[in-house]
Structure formats: structure tokens, C-alpha cells
Amino acid sequence: MKIAAIQMRSGPDPVANMAALEPMLAEAAAAGARYVLTPEVTMAFAENREALAKVAAPFEGHLQLARVGALAKQHGIHIHIGSLAIPLPDGRFANRSVLFGPDGAMTAQYDKIHLFDATIAGLSAYQESATYQAGTAAVTAPLGPVTLGMSICYDMRFPRLYNSLANAGAGLISVPAAFTVPTGQAHWHVLLRARAIETGSYVIAAAQGGHHPNGRATYGHSLVIDPWGKIVGELDHDEPGVLVVDINPDLVDEVRGRIPALANARSFELPAPLHS
């Protein structure tokens, strides 16, 4: 089965981003990919909440999503929009991942669960939860010979989610992302390889890359990792591009049989610490 990761340099204009995406989807389909993943914030990578509010469209009747559904049907493939911002009643947004089937129908959607809220010494506090509302449900979806588990960017730092997806049958886990350059250089490869190894799953990570119109810079390096933790394909740069990789779904069962960590996992108690 061939799968593809699309690397983008999205800006704040959904129309321009869709125009950049369409030829890359066609390229992936022409190369034989049956499943194509795009990055986080595919449709609009805005500067702040106010700018995002000007361009984020309601989920129902969303023009770019309707176009993606038509392209999925035209090419006869699964197209997975890594994420886009969907306005919510409280003024925030859902960071939503959306999967379309080869018939053009929407087959699954996932709202990013883990949000980055942090105060770092010497830097401004970053509160993703001020802009986005966290999702509450993990999601899997059938994808031909393999089951897909859905995640988004910062989720990759939380192994419990990936363990739950694997135990629910996922053999391919998607990680659309817009990783910063410093954290990408330090953590991108090691975290994604760890998630593949500990779950015995394929991991596909489609990334934003380069310097964006909103002033942000992202790491790129979209890749696919096999269940043994081997990187089987990578765009080793931050330029837009298409990565197409062959995967073997049978390898998931083979690796999980060799190292049955999911089957061997046990519950345990953690005693309260002793106080002197």
C-alpha cells in the first residue's frame, strides 16, 4: 500500500493554500498513493486568534473541505486534511483533522486533544487553549488493509494516546504537524520513532516547513516510520513537497509478535510516597 505525506508552507489565505495543495494531491495520486496526509493548519496558518477569526469558515458548507471531498472522489483515494481551524460558539476553535474516503465522503474527524499551555522563563507565555478548545475523544478509522489512528502535532508527546490507538487496532498513526525549528531539531525524529516503536505501528508525519507569512518558522522533515522504528522515507528539508512511501500492513502484526509490548502491558499501583 502506498501512502503519501504532503509538506506545505501554508499562509493565512485558505484559497491560496488550497491552490498550492491541489497539484500536490494530484502528484501523490499519480504516484500511486492510496492515502494522502496533509499538515496541521493546512487551510489557514494565521498570525493570531483575531486573524484566524477572519478566515476560518464554519464546518458545515466549508468550501475548501467540499473541494477536498471532490478531489478524493476524482482521484479515488483517501485524503486526510491534517487539521484546520473550525469556529466554535465560545469564540475559540477546534483544531480538527478530517478524513475523506475514495467516494468523496467524509469518513472521520478528530479534534486535537493536547494543547500547549506553557510559561517559559525569559519568553512570553503561550496558551494554545486561549485559541483552541481541546478535543475529548481518540479516533480510529478503517483505511483499506490497515486501521488509521489520528493525532495532531503536540499529541506526539503523550504516549498514552498512541497506546490507546494501537490497542484499538490502529496500525498506521497520523501526525500532521507545524513543529517549531528548535523543538524539531531536538525532538521531532526521536519522539516519532518512539511512538512507532512502543506501539509497533507505522507513523506518518506530514509537516509545515519554512518561513511562513505569519512570521512563524516550522521544521519540515515530513517522514514515514515503520513499526520497527526505521525511517523508511523523509523529506530532509523544509521546502514544500510530496513524500510517497510503500508500507506493508503485515509488518505491524509481525513486529507486535516479535515484541508483544501491547499484549504484555499490565496495570499497576503506585504507592503514596513515604513522609519522614
One Martini backbone bead per residue (centre of mass of N, CA, C, O) as a GRO file, in nm:
protein
  276
    1MET     BB    1   0.095   0.037   0.025
    2LYS     BB    2   0.045   0.369  -0.062
    3ILE     BB    3   0.178   0.665   0.090
    4ALA     BB    4   0.129   1.024   0.180
    5ALA     BB    5   0.323   1.325   0.236
    6ILE     BB    6   0.253   1.668   0.282
    7GLN     BB    7   0.440   1.960   0.229
    8MET     BB    8   0.408   2.290   0.369
    9ARG     BB    9   0.343   2.672   0.335
   10SER     BB   10   0.129   2.811   0.503
   11GLY     BB   11  -0.111   3.058   0.513
   12PRO     BB   12  -0.394   3.274   0.570
   13ASP     BB   13  -0.506   3.170   0.281
   14PRO     BB   14  -0.721   2.931   0.177
   15VAL     BB   15  -0.710   2.961  -0.131
   16ALA     BB   16  -0.400   2.945  -0.162
   17ASN     BB   17  -0.364   2.672  -0.019
   18MET     BB   18  -0.541   2.508  -0.213
   19ALA     BB   19  -0.376   2.570  -0.468
   20ALA     BB   20  -0.116   2.428  -0.356
   21LEU     BB   21  -0.243   2.141  -0.297
   22GLU     BB   22  -0.364   2.015  -0.556
   23PRO     BB   23  -0.098   1.926  -0.713
   24MET     BB   24  -0.001   1.737  -0.480
   25LEU     BB   25  -0.234   1.541  -0.489
   26ALA     BB   26  -0.190   1.458  -0.783
   27GLU     BB   27   0.097   1.350  -0.745
   28ALA     BB   28   0.029   1.129  -0.540
   29ALA     BB   29  -0.176   0.978  -0.714
   30ALA     BB   30   0.018   0.925  -0.960
   31ALA     BB   31   0.215   0.750  -0.757
   32GLY     BB   32  -0.017   0.558  -0.590
   33ALA     BB   33  -0.162   0.679  -0.366
   34ARG     BB   34  -0.424   0.594  -0.117
   35TYR     BB   35  -0.291   0.791   0.103
   36VAL     BB   36  -0.326   1.138   0.221
   37LEU     BB   37  -0.127   1.374   0.406
   38THR     BB   38  -0.155   1.667   0.582
   39PRO     BB   39  -0.104   1.927   0.767
   40GLU     BB   40  -0.119   2.135   0.989
   41VAL     BB   41  -0.286   2.409   0.907
   42THR     BB   42  -0.356   2.398   0.598
   43MET     BB   43  -0.579   2.638   0.540
   44ALA     BB   44  -0.468   2.817   0.807
   45PHE     BB   45  -0.184   3.038   0.900
   46ALA     BB   46  -0.215   3.242   1.147
   47GLU     BB   47  -0.106   3.483   1.372
   48ASN     BB   48  -0.393   3.489   1.525
   49ARG     BB   49  -0.704   3.488   1.649
   50GLU     BB   50  -0.809   3.728   1.486
   51ALA     BB   51  -0.709   3.632   1.206
   52LEU     BB   52  -0.856   3.359   1.213
   53ALA     BB   53  -1.151   3.470   1.230
   54LYS     BB   54  -1.144   3.587   0.926
   55VAL     BB   55  -1.093   3.274   0.781
   56ALA     BB   56  -1.269   3.090   0.940
   57ALA     BB   57  -1.489   2.834   0.867
   58PRO     BB   58  -1.748   2.661   0.875
   59PHE     BB   59  -1.809   2.330   0.857
   60GLU     BB   60  -2.059   2.387   0.722
   61GLY     BB   61  -1.989   2.447   0.390
   62HIS     BB   62  -1.695   2.407   0.337
   63LEU     BB   63  -1.517   2.479   0.061
   64GLN     BB   64  -1.248   2.321   0.089
   65LEU     BB   65  -1.370   2.051   0.180
   66ALA     BB   66  -1.542   2.007  -0.068
   67ARG     BB   67  -1.299   1.993  -0.260
   68VAL     BB   68  -1.160   1.751  -0.131
   69GLY     BB   69  -1.387   1.551  -0.179
   70ALA     BB   70  -1.374   1.575  -0.490
   71LEU     BB   71  -1.076   1.479  -0.513
   72ALA     BB   72  -1.107   1.203  -0.387
   73LYS     BB   73  -1.301   1.105  -0.608
   74GLN     BB   74  -1.131   1.165  -0.860
   75HIS     BB   75  -0.875   0.982  -0.749
   76GLY     BB   76  -0.957   0.744  -0.551
   77ILE     BB   77  -0.890   0.854  -0.246
   78HIS     BB   78  -0.742   0.921   0.052
   79ILE     BB   79  -0.804   1.228   0.234
   80HIS     BB   80  -0.600   1.404   0.487
   81ILE     BB   81  -0.666   1.664   0.684
   82GLY     BB   82  -0.477   1.742   0.939
   83SER     BB   83  -0.577   2.060   0.969
   84LEU     BB   84  -0.833   2.288   1.097
   85ALA     BB   85  -1.015   2.569   1.170
   86ILE     BB   86  -1.308   2.570   1.389
   87PRO     BB   87  -1.566   2.735   1.482
   88LEU     BB   88  -1.696   2.830   1.800
   89PRO     BB   89  -1.924   2.958   2.025
   90ASP     BB   90  -1.679   3.074   2.231
   91GLY     BB   91  -1.448   3.182   2.003
   92ARG     BB   92  -1.316   2.939   1.939
   93PHE     BB   93  -1.137   2.639   1.832
   94ALA     BB   94  -1.100   2.366   1.628
   95ASN     BB   95  -0.848   2.120   1.580
   96ARG     BB   96  -0.917   1.965   1.273
   97SER     BB   97  -0.943   1.638   1.151
   98VAL     BB   98  -0.992   1.512   0.803
   99LEU     BB   99  -1.157   1.234   0.642
  100PHE     BB  100  -1.151   1.096   0.311
  101GLY     BB  101  -1.289   0.907   0.075
  102PRO     BB  102  -1.302   0.773  -0.251
  103ASP     BB  103  -1.616   0.892  -0.260
  104GLY     BB  104  -1.594   1.186  -0.091
  105ALA     BB  105  -1.649   1.110   0.193
  106MET     BB  106  -1.679   1.162   0.521
  107THR     BB  107  -1.524   0.939   0.778
  108ALA     BB  108  -1.350   1.142   0.972
  109GLN     BB  109  -1.291   1.304   1.300
  110TYR     BB  110  -1.044   1.519   1.480
  111ASP     BB  111  -0.972   1.663   1.795
  112LYS     BB  112  -0.737   1.809   1.955
  113ILE     BB  113  -0.632   1.732   2.277
  114HIS     BB  114  -0.345   1.860   2.302
  115LEU     BB  115  -0.234   2.159   2.467
  116PHE     BB  116  -0.016   2.441   2.459
  117ASP     BB  117   0.068   2.528   2.797
  118ALA     BB  118   0.317   2.785   2.865
  119THR     BB  119   0.588   2.890   3.089
  120ILE     BB  120   0.885   3.057   2.989
  121ALA     BB  121   1.175   3.155   3.065
  122GLY     BB  122   1.209   3.465   2.889
  123LEU     BB  123   0.917   3.414   2.783
  124SER     BB  124   0.626   3.398   2.655
  125ALA     BB  125   0.330   3.297   2.701
  126TYR     BB  126   0.160   2.989   2.594
  127GLN     BB  127  -0.199   2.965   2.493
  128GLU     BB  128  -0.380   2.745   2.318
  129SER     BB  129  -0.654   2.753   2.489
  130ALA     BB  130  -0.734   3.049   2.393
  131THR     BB  131  -0.802   2.935   2.089
  132TYR     BB  132  -0.850   2.634   2.177
  133GLN     BB  133  -1.042   2.339   2.192
  134ALA     BB  134  -1.040   2.048   2.333
  135GLY     BB  135  -1.051   1.736   2.285
  136THR     BB  136  -1.208   1.396   2.396
  137ALA     BB  137  -1.144   1.196   2.139
  138ALA     BB  138  -1.049   0.917   2.007
  139VAL     BB  139  -0.945   0.807   1.663
  140THR     BB  140  -1.062   0.570   1.426
  141ALA     BB  141  -0.999   0.425   1.085
  142PRO     BB  142  -1.061   0.284   0.799
  143LEU     BB  143  -0.778   0.173   0.555
  144GLY     BB  144  -0.828  -0.084   0.433
  145PRO     BB  145  -0.561  -0.286   0.549
  146VAL     BB  146  -0.586  -0.049   0.765
  147THR     BB  147  -0.572   0.126   1.070
  148LEU     BB  148  -0.643   0.449   1.174
  149GLY     BB  149  -0.470   0.690   1.370
  150MET     BB  150  -0.537   1.002   1.535
  151SER     BB  151  -0.330   1.301   1.526
  152ILE     BB  152  -0.167   1.614   1.669
  153CYS     BB  153   0.137   1.700   1.720
  154TYR     BB  154   0.152   1.741   2.053
  155ASP     BB  155   0.048   1.452   2.101
  156MET     BB  156   0.336   1.304   2.073
  157ARG     BB  157   0.393   1.354   2.402
  158PHE     BB  158   0.151   1.119   2.445
  159PRO     BB  159   0.156   0.783   2.474
  160ARG     BB  160  -0.132   0.699   2.559
  161LEU     BB  161  -0.274   0.759   2.293
  162TYR     BB  162  -0.112   0.550   2.118
  163ASN     BB  163  -0.183   0.304   2.283
  164SER     BB  164  -0.489   0.327   2.239
  165LEU     BB  165  -0.487   0.308   1.930
  166ALA     BB  166  -0.347   0.032   1.910
  167ASN     BB  167  -0.559  -0.122   2.091
  168ALA     BB  168  -0.787  -0.037   1.864
  169GLY     BB  169  -0.604  -0.124   1.579
  170ALA     BB  170  -0.381   0.054   1.502
  171GLY     BB  171  -0.116   0.065   1.226
  172LEU     BB  172  -0.168   0.376   1.160
  173ILE     BB  173  -0.020   0.698   1.240
  174SER     BB  174  -0.111   1.031   1.253
  175VAL     BB  175   0.114   1.348   1.220
  176PRO     BB  176   0.025   1.639   1.201
  177ALA     BB  177   0.233   1.946   1.156
  178ALA     BB  178   0.387   2.259   1.336
  179PHE     BB  179   0.696   2.266   1.396
  180THR     BB  180   0.943   2.392   1.542
  181VAL     BB  181   1.274   2.422   1.505
  182PRO     BB  182   1.400   2.357   1.786
  183THR     BB  183   1.212   2.107   1.846
  184GLY     BB  184   1.274   1.956   1.588
  185GLN     BB  185   1.580   1.916   1.626
  186ALA     BB  186   1.540   1.764   1.912
  187HIS     BB  187   1.240   1.573   1.876
  188TRP     BB  188   1.104   1.464   1.620
  189HIS     BB  189   1.238   1.183   1.563
  190VAL     BB  190   1.233   1.053   1.849
  191LEU     BB  191   0.928   1.063   1.903
  192LEU     BB  192   0.825   0.913   1.649
  193ARG     BB  193   0.988   0.656   1.692
  194ALA     BB  194   0.873   0.588   1.969
  195ARG     BB  195   0.576   0.554   1.881
  196ALA     BB  196   0.633   0.319   1.688
  197ILE     BB  197   0.776   0.120   1.879
  198GLU     BB  198   0.566   0.101   2.124
  199THR     BB  199   0.322   0.011   1.902
  200GLY     BB  200   0.388  -0.122   1.626
  201SER     BB  201   0.378   0.126   1.411
  202TYR     BB  202   0.294   0.329   1.181
  203VAL     BB  203   0.429   0.657   1.091
  204ILE     BB  204   0.278   0.968   0.983
  205ALA     BB  205   0.442   1.289   0.897
  206ALA     BB  206   0.303   1.603   0.830
  207ALA     BB  207   0.456   1.916   0.738
  208GLN     BB  208   0.555   2.213   0.810
  209GLY     BB  209   0.768   2.458   0.617
  210GLY     BB  210   0.937   2.731   0.705
  211HIS     BB  211   0.861   3.060   0.612
  212HIS     BB  212   0.591   3.245   0.712
  213PRO     BB  213   0.368   3.507   0.682
  214ASN     BB  214   0.329   3.507   1.016
  215GLY     BB  215   0.656   3.454   1.114
  216ARG     BB  216   0.686   3.167   1.114
  217ALA     BB  217   0.885   2.866   1.187
  218THR     BB  218   0.931   2.547   1.033
  219TYR     BB  219   1.077   2.219   1.005
  220GLY     BB  220   0.959   1.977   0.870
  221HIS     BB  221   1.036   1.655   0.790
  222SER     BB  222   0.877   1.455   0.651
  223LEU     BB  223   0.750   1.117   0.751
  224VAL     BB  224   0.822   0.756   0.765
  225ILE     BB  225   0.753   0.488   0.999
  226ASP     BB  226   0.813   0.188   1.116
  227PRO     BB  227   0.750  -0.058   1.362
  228TRP     BB  228   1.080  -0.063   1.419
  229GLY     BB  229   1.183   0.257   1.368
  230LYS     BB  230   1.216   0.306   1.067
  231ILE     BB  231   1.310   0.522   0.825
  232VAL     BB  232   1.144   0.509   0.494
  233GLY     BB  233   1.085   0.831   0.476
  234GLU     BB  234   1.211   1.167   0.366
  235LEU     BB  235   1.203   1.520   0.398
  236ASP     BB  236   1.524   1.680   0.415
  237HIS     BB  237   1.338   1.952   0.474
  238ASP     BB  238   1.134   2.280   0.430
  239GLU     BB  239   0.999   2.216   0.169
  240PRO     BB  240   0.780   2.170  -0.048
  241GLY     BB  241   0.615   1.837  -0.076
  242VAL     BB  242   0.631   1.480  -0.178
  243LEU     BB  243   0.572   1.174   0.002
  244VAL     BB  244   0.630   0.836  -0.111
  245VAL     BB  245   0.525   0.520   0.043
  246ASP     BB  246   0.578   0.193   0.119
  247ILE     BB  247   0.361  -0.036   0.283
  248ASN     BB  248   0.328  -0.317   0.532
  249PRO     BB  249   0.076  -0.431   0.723
  250ASP     BB  250   0.206  -0.709   0.817
  251LEU     BB  251   0.435  -0.580   0.998
  252VAL     BB  252   0.273  -0.524   1.248
  253ASP     BB  253   0.227  -0.818   1.344
  254GLU     BB  254   0.522  -0.904   1.343
  255VAL     BB  255   0.631  -0.701   1.554
  256ARG     BB  256   0.421  -0.765   1.781
  257GLY     BB  257   0.527  -1.060   1.802
  258ARG     BB  258   0.829  -0.999   1.881
  259ILE     BB  259   0.705  -0.734   2.053
  260PRO     BB  260   0.453  -0.769   2.305
  261ALA     BB  261   0.381  -0.491   2.461
  262LEU     BB  262   0.073  -0.471   2.450
  263ALA     BB  263   0.015  -0.760   2.574
  264ASN     BB  264   0.220  -0.717   2.839
  265ALA     BB  265   0.062  -0.516   2.970
  266ARG     BB  266   0.021  -0.368   3.300
  267SER     BB  267  -0.122  -0.306   3.579
  268PHE     BB  268  -0.074  -0.060   3.850
  269GLU     BB  269   0.060   0.059   4.148
  270LEU     BB  270   0.110   0.376   4.331
  271PRO     BB  271   0.248   0.453   4.596
  272ALA     BB  272   0.266   0.648   4.842
  273PRO     BB  273   0.470   0.854   4.976
  274LEU     BB  274   0.700   0.875   5.216
  275HIS     BB  275   0.704   1.037   5.534
  276SER     BB  276   0.920   1.183   5.782
   0.00000   0.00000   0.00000
